[in-house]
Amino acid sequence: MRHGCKVNHLSRTHAHRVAMLSNMATSLIMHKRIETTVAKAKALRVYVEPIINRSKEDTTHNRRIVFSYLHSKEAVNELFREVSQKVANRPGGYTRILKTGIRHGDNSEMAIIELVDYNENMLREPKKAKTTRRSRAKKAEAAPAVEAPVAEAPVVDTPAAEAEAPKAE
């Protein structure tokens, strides 16, 4: 029975899971976005967010702790130089998971996990559309008013027109 085990084992041994998450975290920091399965993306988010949070304070102790998780000097340098500056004012939530559909080979759900401050498309402010509130009553009143002038005949102000048309009483 499960009994509240909160770690997704991902069908791997502990050593394999830790190595896989370390490699995925290194790739995420270096490339800013990777594509993986939804389950692995959720596990990676739990693994990498404390590492990014630790990078906000650049000390030797923090660099050594992060290196023990990532095992890559290039990734540690990238994290402490570039990524930490972008996330300095953010209190948390450094990653975003976007579901992309299913993989055709084994039908597993795929997702893109990315660092939030590096997606230029999401950082752009959306164009605010002009919103108007319209009710059906106003549409019903406006529709006959538009059709009425089209149905009327043109008015001619000539005396011959008045003589031809009989007056209705």
C-alpha positions in Angstrom: 0.0 0.0 0.0 1.0 3.6 -0.7 0.2 5.2 2.7 1.1 8.8 1.8 4.4 8.3 0.0 4.8 11.6 -1.7 7.7 10.8 -4.0 6.8 9.6 -7.5 9.3 6.7 -8.1 8.9 6.9 -11.9 9.4 3.1 -12.1 13.1 3.5 -11.3 15.5 2.7 -8.4 16.6 5.6 -6.2 20.0 5.9 -7.8 18.6 5.9 -11.3 15.9 8.4 -10.4 18.4 10.8 -8.8 20.7 10.6 -11.8 17.9 11.1 -14.2 16.6 14.2 -12.3 20.1 15.6 -12.1 20.6 15.3 -15.8 17.2 16.7 -16.6 17.8 19.7 -14.2 21.2 20.3 -15.9 19.5 20.3 -19.3 16.7 22.6 -18.1 19.2 25.1 -16.7 21.4 25.0 -19.8 18.6 25.1 -22.4 15.8 26.9 -20.4 13.2 24.5 -21.8 13.0 20.7 -22.3 10.3 18.3 -23.5 9.5 15.3 -21.4 6.6 13.3 -20.0 4.2 15.0 -17.6 5.1 12.7 -14.7 8.8 13.5 -15.1 8.1 17.2 -15.5 6.2 17.3 -12.2 9.0 15.4 -10.5 11.6 17.7 -12.0 9.8 20.8 -10.8 10.0 19.5 -7.2 13.7 18.8 -7.7 14.8 22.0 -9.4 12.8 24.7 -7.7 14.7 24.5 -4.4 18.0 24.5 -6.4 17.0 27.7 -8.2 15.8 29.3 -4.9 19.3 28.5 -3.4 21.0 30.2 -6.3 19.6 33.6 -5.4 22.3 34.0 -2.8 25.7 33.5 -4.4 27.9 32.0 -1.7 30.5 29.2 -1.8 28.3 27.0 0.4 25.3 27.4 -1.9 27.4 26.7 -5.0 28.7 23.5 -3.4 25.2 22.3 -2.4 23.9 23.0 -5.9 26.9 21.2 -7.4 26.1 18.2 -5.3 22.7 18.1 -7.0 23.7 19.0 -10.6 27.2 17.5 -11.0 28.0 20.1 -13.8 30.2 23.1 -13.4 28.8 24.7 -16.5 25.2 24.4 -15.2 26.2 25.8 -11.8 27.8 28.8 -13.4 24.9 29.4 -15.7 22.5 29.1 -12.7 24.3 31.5 -10.5 25.2 34.1 -13.2 22.2 34.3 -15.5 19.2 32.5 -14.0 19.6 33.8 -10.5 19.5 37.4 -11.8 16.3 36.9 -13.7 14.5 35.2 -10.7 15.9 37.5 -8.0 12.5 39.3 -7.4 10.3 36.2 -7.9 9.2 34.6 -4.6 8.8 31.1 -6.2 7.3 29.3 -9.1 10.3 29.4 -11.4 9.1 26.7 -13.8 6.1 26.3 -16.0 4.7 23.0 -17.3 2.8 23.1 -20.6 1.1 19.9 -21.8 1.6 19.2 -25.4 -0.4 16.1 -26.1 0.5 12.4 -26.4 3.5 10.6 -27.7 2.6 8.4 -30.6 4.9 5.6 -29.7 3.5 4.7 -26.3 0.6 7.1 -25.8 2.2 8.8 -22.8 1.3 12.4 -22.0 4.0 14.8 -23.0 4.8 18.3 -21.6 7.3 21.1 -22.0 8.9 22.3 -18.8 10.5 25.7 -19.0 11.9 28.5 -16.8 9.3 31.1 -16.5 11.4 34.2 -17.1 12.9 33.0 -20.3 9.8 32.6 -22.4 9.6 35.8 -24.5 6.1 35.0 -25.9 4.7 34.7 -22.4 6.5 37.8 -21.1 4.9 40.1 -23.7 1.9 41.9 -22.3 -1.2 40.7 -24.1 -3.1 43.2 -26.2 -6.2 44.1 -24.3 -9.2 43.6 -26.5 -12.0 46.1 -26.3 -14.7 44.4 -24.4 -18.3 45.5 -24.8 -21.3 44.1 -23.1 -24.3 43.6 -25.3 -27.7 42.2 -24.4 -30.1 40.5 -26.7 -32.8 43.1 -26.1 -30.6 45.8 -27.6 -29.8 43.6 -30.6 -33.5 43.0 -31.3 -34.3 46.7 -31.1 -31.3 47.6 -33.3 -32.1 45.0 -36.0 -35.5 46.4 -37.2 -34.2 50.0 -37.1 -31.5 49.1 -39.6 -33.8 47.3 -42.0 -36.6 50.0 -42.0 -34.7 52.6 -44.1 -33.8 50.0 -46.7 -37.5 49.0 -47.2 -38.8 52.5 -47.7 -39.1 54.0 -51.2 -37.1 57.2 -51.9 -39.0 60.5 -51.3 -39.2 62.9 -54.2 -40.2 66.5 -53.7 -41.7 67.3 -57.1 -45.2 68.5 -57.8 -45.7 65.8 -60.4 -45.2 63.1 -57.8 -47.9 64.6 -55.6 -50.4 64.8 -58.4 -49.9 61.2 -59.4 -50.3 59.7 -56.0 -53.9 59.8 -54.6 -54.2 61.0 -51.1 -55.5 58.4 -48.6 -57.9 59.6 -46.0 
